[in-house]
Amino acid sequence: MRVTLPVKLKRLPHGEGLPVPGYQTEHAAGADVHAALEGPVLLQPGRHAMIPTGFCYEIPPGYEMQVRPRSGLAAKHGITVLNAPGTIDADYRGELKVLLINHGPEPFEIQRGERIAQIIIAPVVMAAFKEVNELSDTSRGQGGFGSTGK
């Protein structure tokens, strides 16, 4: 079952001519966003850059927008979203910018209009934190990193 949620977006002047975010297939979970650059950006290995998308969003209350890497850019070039998944809160009204990093061995040129990341709209559940003196026991206990296997 597919659920559709209306999300308002505002095109900024440097986003003129770029497509709105779009789903590439019928069952895609993420909508691709595009680079709203004035000119190419050469991303050197080990470096990161904030890439504008040319749009601001009005995310409905009770939801967040997650910014995730595109698997093709990561697999082929080592380009990913540095703070993945990035979270855009429902009360943010500024431009969506994507923090990309080059983990690959070669410089990577980002062009205007290139698909650079994908966005997902997800419901938000807020925790009601309660401080206690003791927590319940489990078979795992305090076993941390690697405690359940490789």
BALUM-757183 format. One record per atom (N, C-alpha, C, O): residue in one letter; z, x, y. Coordinates in steps of 0.05 Angstrom, whole numbers, padded with zeros to 5 digits, always signed. Each point is the difference from the previous one (the first is absolute). Layout:
AZXY...
This chain:
M+00000+00017-00024M+00000-00017+00024M+00000+00018+00025M+00017+00018+00003R-00035-00023+00014R-00002+00015+00025R+00011-00016+00023R-00006-00024+00003V+00024+00036+00013V+00012-00013+00023V-00012+00012+00025V-00002+00025+00002T-00005-00041+00017T-00011+00009+00025T+00020-00005+00023T+00010-00022+00002L-00005+00043+00014L+00019-00002+00022L-00015+00007+00026L-00010+00022+00002P+00010-00040+00017P-00014+00007+00025P+00015+00022+00015P+00024-00001+00003V-00039+00022+00005V+00011+00022+00016V-00018+00004+00024V-00024+00006-00003K+00035-00008+00027K-00015+00003+00024K-00004+00030+00005K+00018+00016-00005L-00041-00009+00016L-00005+00028+00008L-00015+00000+00027L-00016-00017+00006K+00022+00038+00009K-00012+00004+00026K-00016+00026+00000K+00011+00021-00006R-00037-00023+00013R-00017+00023+00001R+00005+00015+00027R+00000-00012+00021L+00004+00038-00023L+00003+00017+00024L-00027+00010+00008L-00019+00001-00016P+00016+00008+00041P-00027+00010+00010P-00012+00021-00018P-00024-00001-00005H+00039+00020-00005H-00011+00021-00017H-00006-00009-00029H-00010+00015-00016G+00017-00041+00010G-00007-00011-00025G-00026-00016+00000G-00008-00012-00021E-00005+00010+00044E-00025-00015+00002E-00020+00010-00020E-00004+00025-00002G-00009-00043-00011G-00021+00007-00019G+00010+00005-00028G-00016+00002-00019L+00042+00001+00015L+00011+00005-00026L+00005-00026-00015L+00007-00020+00013P-00009+00020-00039P+00006-00025-00015P+00030-00005+00000P+00016+00018+00001V-00008-00044-00003V+00028-00006-00005V+00007+00009-00028V-00018+00004-00016P+00043+00000+00010P+00008+00008-00027P-00012-00019-00020P-00002-00024+00004G-00006+00035-00027G-00013-00016-00020G+00006+00008-00028G+00006+00023-00006Y-00007-00042-00012Y+00004+00004-00028Y-00027+00006-00013Y-00020-00014+00005Q+00019+00035-00021Q-00026+00010-00011Q-00008-00015-00025Q-00024-00001-00007T+00043-00012-00007T-00006-00015-00024T+00016-00026+00000T+00018-00003+00016E-00025-00015-00033E+00012-00026-00001E+00030+00001-00006E+00015-00016+00011H-00006+00035-00027H+00028+00002-00008H+00015+00024+00012H+00021+00007-00009A-00033+00004+00030A+00013+00023+00014A+00026-00009+00012A+00002-00021+00012A+00019+00038-00014A+00026-00006+00012A+00001+00010+00029A+00013-00012+00016G-00028+00034-00010G+00001+00012+00026G-00026-00004+00015G-00021+00000-00012A+00023-00003+00038A-00023-00002+00018A-00004+00027+00014A+00019+00012+00010D-00043-00002-00011D-00006+00026+00012D+00000-00001+00030D-00010-00019+00012V+00022+00040+00001V-00001+00003+00029V-00017+00025+00006V-00003+00018-00016H-00008-00018+00040H-00020+00020+00008H+00010+00017+00023H+00017-00008+00016A-00027+00032-00014A+00007+00019+00021A-00013-00008+00026A-00025-00003+00001A+00040-00001+00020A-00010-00007+00026A+00000+00025+00018A+00014+00001+00021L-00029+00019-00029L-00001+00026+00014L-00023+00001+00020L-00020-00013-00004E+00024+00027+00026E-00021+00005+00019E-00020+00020-00011E-00024-00002+00005G+00034+00022-00020G-00016+00020-00012G+00013+00009-00026G+00022-00008-00006P-00036+00024-00010P+00012+00009-00026P+00025+00015+00003P+00004+00014+00021V+00014-00016-00041V+00025+00016-00001V-00002+00017-00025V-00003-00011-00022L+00006+00037+00025L+00000+00018-00023L+00029+00005-00008L+00015+00012+00014L-00009-00022-00038L+00028+00003-00010L+00001+00024-00019L-00011-00001-00022Q+00025+00021+00031Q+00002+00025-00015Q+00019-00003-00023Q+00018-00017+00001P-00020+00032-00023P+00019-00001-00022P+00028+00004+00010P+00006+00018+00016G+00012-00034-00026G+00028+00002+00007G+00007-00013+00027G+00024+00000+00008R-00043-00010+00007R+00005-00011+00026R-00001-00031-00001R-00012-00011-00019H+00024-00002+00039H-00001-00029+00002H-00009-00008+00027H+00002+00015+00019A-00011-00040-00017A-00009-00011+00025A+00004-00030+00001A-00001-00014-00021M+00007+00003+00044M+00004-00028+00005M-00027-00012+00007M-00012+00007+00021I+00001-00024-00038I-00027-00011+00004I+00002-00030+00009I+00012-00016-00014P-00023+00010+00038P+00001-00028+00009P-00019-00018-00016P-00020+00010-00010T+00027-00035+00009T-00017-00020-00014T-00014-00019+00018T-00019-00015-00008G+00028+00013+00034G-00013-00017+00019G+00009-00029-00001G-00012-00017+00013F+00034+00011-00027F+00010-00027-00002F+00031-00001+00002F+00013+00019-00009C-00003-00040+00021C+00029-00007+00000C+00002-00026-00016C-00019-00016-00002Y+00042+00012-00010Y+00004-00023-00018Y+00024-00016+00007Y+00020+00010+00012E-00020-00036-00018E+00023-00018+00002E+00007-00009-00029E-00012-00019-00010I+00030+00034-00002I+00008-00005-00027I+00020-00023+00000I+00020+00001+00015P-00024-00021-00032P+00019-00023+00000P+00028+00009-00007P+00004+00018-00016P+00017-00031+00028P+00027+00006-00007P+00005-00004-00030P-00012-00018-00012G+00028+00036+00001G+00005-00001-00029G-00019+00017-00016G+00001+00000-00025Y-00020+00014+00039Y-00019+00017-00014Y-00001+00027+00014Y+00010+00004+00022E-00022+00015-00036E-00005+00027+00010E-00028+00007-00007E-00012-00012-00018M+00001+00032+00032M-00026+00011-00007M+00006+00028-00011M+00013+00016+00013Q-00023-00010-00037Q+00002+00026-00012Q-00026+00015+00004Q-00022-00011-00005V+00023+00036+00012V-00023+00017+00003V+00000+00020-00023V+00019+00015-00004R-00040-00016-00012R-00002+00016-00025R-00025+00017+00000R-00019-00006+00014P+00019+00027-00030P-00023+00017-00002P-00023-00014-00014P+00004-00020-00015R-00028+00029+00020R-00024-00009-00016R-00002+00020-00023R+00000+00024+00004S-00002-00035-00028S+00001+00017-00024S-00024+00019-00001S+00003+00023-00009G-00026-00031+00019G-00024+00017-00001G+00004+00025+00018G-00007+00022-00008L+00018-00026+00032L+00004+00023+00018L+00021+00019-00012L-00003+00025+00002A+00023-00036-00015A+00021+00017-00012A-00012+00015-00024A+00005+00025-00002A-00019-00038-00016A-00010+00012-00024A-00022+00021+00005A-00001+00021-00012K-00017-00028+00031K-00023+00018+00005K+00005+00022+00020K-00011+00022-00002H+00029-00027+00022H+00004+00019+00021H+00029+00008+00006H+00004+00018+00016G+00015-00031-00029G+00028+00007+00005G+00010-00012+00026G+00021+00009+00011I-00034-00029+00000I+00008-00013+00025I+00017-00024-00006I-00009-00018-00016T+00033+00016+00027T+00018-00022-00006T+00016-00007+00025T-00002+00013+00021V+00016-00035-00022V+00018-00009+00021V+00026+00015-00002V+00013-00002-00021L-00005+00017+00041L+00023+00017-00001L+00026-00015-00006L+00016+00009-00016N-00012-00032+00029N+00025-00015-00004N-00004-00024-00018N+00011-00021+00005A-00028+00024-00025A-00007-00023-00017A+00023-00010-00017A+00015+00016-00011P-00011-00042+00009P-00015-00019+00017P+00013-00002+00027P+00025-00002+00003G-00041+00002+00018G+00010-00005+00027G+00006-00029+00003G-00013-00017-00011T+00034+00011+00026T+00008-00028+00004T-00004-00008+00029T+00009+00014+00018I-00023-00036-00013I-00004-00011+00026I+00017-00026+00000I-00006-00019-00015D+00026+00018+00032D+00018-00023+00002D-00013-00023+00015D-00019+00004+00016A+00028-00029-00022A-00011-00024+00012A+00003-00001+00030A-00015-00014+00013D+00033+00029-00001D+00004-00001+00029D-00015+00022+00015D+00003+00003+00024Y-00018+00014-00038Y-00016+00021+00013Y-00026-00011+00009Y-00014-00014-00014R+00006+00020+00039R-00024-00010+00012R-00019+00022+00009R-00021-00006+00012G+00028+00031-00017G-00018+00022+00008G-00023+00004-00020G-00002-00014-00020E-00014+00033+00026E-00023+00006-00017E+00008+00011-00027E+00019+00016-00002L-00032-00024-00019L+00004+00012-00026L-00014+00027+00000L-00024+00002+00004K+00040+00019-00009K-00010+00027-00003K+00008+00010-00027K+00021-00007-00011V-00038+00023-00001V+00004+00010-00027V+00005+00030+00000V-00016+00015+00011L+00038-00007-00022L+00007+00028-00001L-00011+00012-00026L+00011-00003-00021L-00034+00017+00024L-00014+00012-00023L+00008+00030-00002L+00004+00013+00020I-00003-00004-00045I+00005+00029-00005I-00021+00009-00020I-00009-00014-00018N+00001+00039+00021N-00019+00013-00018N+00015+00018-00019N+00008+00021+00007H-00006-00031-00032H+00012+00016-00021H-00021+00015-00016H+00007+00014-00019G-00032-00017+00026G-00022+00014-00014G-00003+00028+00009G+00012+00009+00019P-00030+00006-00032P-00005+00028+00006P-00020+00005+00022P-00002+00022+00011E-00013-00043-00003E-00021+00003+00020E+00005-00017+00024E+00014-00021-00002P-00024+00029+00026P+00002-00018+00023P-00015-00026-00006P-00019+00000-00015F+00028-00022+00027F-00012-00026-00004F-00006-00012+00027F+00018-00002+00017E-00042-00007-00013E-00008-00012+00026E+00002-00030-00002E-00012-00012-00017I+00027+00001+00036I+00003-00030+00001I-00019-00009+00022I+00002+00009+00023Q-00019-00028-00030Q-00020-00011+00019Q+00009-00028+00010Q+00015-00014-00014R-00025+00007+00037R+00004-00027+00010R-00011-00020-00020R-00022+00003-00011G+00037-00024+00006G-00008-00021-00018G+00006+00005-00030G-00004-00018-00016E+00013+00042+00010E+00006+00006-00028E+00024-00015-00009E+00019-00004+00015R-00019-00006-00040R+00023-00014-00012R+00021+00022-00006R-00005+00018-00016I+00029-00021+00028I+00020+00022-00002I+00025-00008-00015I+00015+00017-00009A-00010-00043+00006A+00025-00009-00013A-00004-00029-00007A-00020-00013+00007Q+00040+00002-00020Q+00000-00029-00006Q+00026-00012+00008Q+00021+00013+00000I-00022-00038+00008I+00024-00015+00009I+00006-00023-00019I-00019-00013-00011I+00044+00008+00007I+00009-00021-00018I+00022-00016+00015I+00017+00012+00012I-00019-00038-00013I+00020-00017+00012I+00019-00008-00023I-00008-00010-00020A+00034+00015+00025A+00020-00005-00021A+00024-00015+00011A+00008+00005+00023P+00005-00023-00039P+00024-00013+00009P+00023+00020+00002P+00001+00020-00014V+00017-00025+00032V+00023+00017+00005V+00025-00015-00010V+00005-00023+00006V+00011+00037-00022V+00026-00010-00008V+00021+00018+00013V+00000+00024-00005M+00018-00036+00020M+00020+00016+00013M+00026-00001-00016M+00009-00021-00010A+00003+00045+00006A+00024+00002-00015A+00024-00008+00017A+00001+00005+00024A+00019-00016-00036A+00026-00006+00013A+00019+00021-00012A+00012-00004-00021F-00010+00027+00034F+00016+00022-00010F+00030-00007+00000F+00010-00011+00020K+00003+00018-00041K+00029-00005-00002K+00013+00025-00011K-00005+00008-00023E+00023+00003+00038E+00014+00024-00009E+00022-00008-00019E+00015-00019+00005V-00013+00034-00028V+00020-00005-00020V+00013+00026-00008V-00010+00022+00007N+00032-00023-00022N+00014+00024-00009N-00012+00010-00026N+00001+00024-00005E-00012-00041-00012E-00011+00008-00026E-00026-00015-00005E-00005-00022+00010L-00012+00036-00026L-00025-00013-00008L+00001-00004-00030L+00016+00013-00014S-00032-00032+00003S+00000-00005-00028S-00011+00023-00016S-00016+00016+00011D+00025-00013-00036D-00010+00022-00017D-00026-00008-00013D-00006-00024-00004T-00011+00044-00001T-00026-00003-00014T-00002+00023-00020T+00014+00019+00002S-00033-00022-00020S-00004+00022-00020S-00011+00025+00014S+00004+00022-00009R-00018-00025+00031R-00010+00023+00015R+00021+00014+00017R+00001+00024+00002G+00017-00040+00009G+00021+00011+00016G-00011+00014+00025G-00016-00012+00015Q+00025+00037-00010Q-00009+00015+00023Q-00023+00018-00005Q-00006+00018+00016G-00007-00021-00039G-00023+00018-00007G-00022-00004+00020G-00010-00022+00005G+00003+00044+00008G-00021+00000+00021G-00027+00009-00009G-00009-00007-00021F-00003+00024+00038F-00027+00009-00005F-00004+00012-00028F+00014+00019-00008G-00032-00031-00007G-00007+00011-00027G+00020-00007-00021G-00002+00010-00022S+00022-00026+00028S+00021-00005-00020S-00009-00018-00023S+00013-00002-00021T-00035-00013+00025T-00010-00018-00021T-00024+00011-00015T-00013-00015-00015G+00006+00040+00019G-00023+00012-00013G-00017+00016+00019G+00009+00007+00023K-00033+00000-00031K-00017+00017+00016K-00009-00014+00026K-00014+00012+00016
